[in-house]
Amino acid sequence: MTGDIDNWSKLCPLVKQADGSFEASIPVDPKAKKIQFKFVIDDDTWVTSKDFQSETDASGNVNNVICLLYTSPSPRDSTSS
């Protein structure tokens, strides 16, 4: 997997799980509103998945996208001294 998260450098490997699914731990910029990404097959074929939304970037590339939603902690979640 590659995308905004690793500056498109293919540094986010997917790990196959016992049930056949794949997972990745990815760093997310807390200021990001969305993540654009693609899946990398055999190190040189970049593809999108129909399982995620897609959009075309400014260069005309179609990428998958996940929109991020951040919430503020509720007042009772914060501690005061």
Secondary structure, 3 states (H helix, E strand, C coil): CEEHHHCCCCCCCCEECCCCCEECCCCCCCCCCEEEEEEEECCCEEECCCCCEEEECCCCCEEEEEECCCCCCCHHHCCCC
